[in-house]
Amino acid sequence: MTKLSLSRREALALFGAAAVLQPGIALAQAVPDPVTLINGFYAALLECMKRGAELGFDGRFKLIEPVLNETFDVATMCKIAVGPEWTKMPGEQKGAVLVTFNKYMITTYAARFKAFKGQEFQVGEAKEAGEGRTLVETKLIRSNGEPVELNYLFRFNKNMWRVIDIYLAGAISQMAQLRSEFSKTVVDGGADALIASLEQKIEDLKKEA
């Protein structure tokens, strides 16, 4: 299990050096593997925490946004979280829900990873999960030394690896939790109600940021 200490800038600099010195290897890395993606994502979160006050919420949001969208298959995660009602939505409504869901995910990280107090990320090896899927087991070590298991399920699709679910405490599906949370809202009020609910959640998170 590796401990992440490189900043995102340092990681990108090392990749750039590899591209110059060993172009063949850099080409092979053009499609990052799951462990590399998680290390990059965690590097961004560490930078957010260490520069939290300097960046402010908007700065942290801008830093996390591209890394999250390079690591997570947000469209698939949104579809899973919405559940069966997704298939009933017109394309335009799906697009609006997806945009708001994406903003909600980024806001969650930008609001919660805002201060560094000695936290540490540990990233394990990737394990095959069947059907073109891979699980990366990780731990967030809190400032008091308490470990929190966060496991990322990746799917290989369209020649790239992307996260499609996150397992909290090692076993609790975040997408299943969200589907349970969204279910009544989307069944009773459809896409518009879900968007309104997510926008309220976003505003509540920003108040804490």
Steps between C-alpha positions, in 0.01 A plus 500: 500500500645835396479821699420806292723800565559648153306811412294491183747742339794276589321196359431681172861617484625143541266381226629775272858393565410141416349614173826667401738231621297191409237582238404136454413464867317834503290384207405183688398719793269707281220275630560518877432193711264517801774535762659789309162671470427470872847626589438803277159561654637476852789733410240759398310453829822540699578820313149625577549433869849647522399813305143506624486852642708644216282346229163553663200300391507619139871423464459153645201437270706598194791282610288192563265527200732379220661228713166364615368488144816324384463241777124443540244388241254761626236416239486135606506592869211740446301233316557251783410757768176604328395138446211373281349849458802593288365308201173698514668839471526679163853562378492871586399427859771235531754757393378753756506241780851390401636856504358560849611159629854568377500838675372335817781243500772761448347728762498215752876454470578875479298565816628210708869489406583855605759475777812289556550361849745221426255279308652234277380288210617143454442329165514121463528286190227452240302176525297342222126522565374319187317626190771748407500651847773567753488594868758730656509484878608818679499653845465855623694533824338776702699745712429289810643192330161340433492321163197527271471245221407641159496250215454607138334278239633568150357389168697484177284657230581687176871426550523667839466419868245700699347469849135392498448456876665570834472265795500675835640309796609247239152366422225766490422606142481878474289473185252270678482752785431784258237294313318441829530870584380618156225242449197676651599839359540379144190274508278775641639799313711373214815663368407854605451399863829309504686796352348734759596259779860473375529876464388542861757243612765694307405824675505330840847356435633839387387653830728254680792571264 
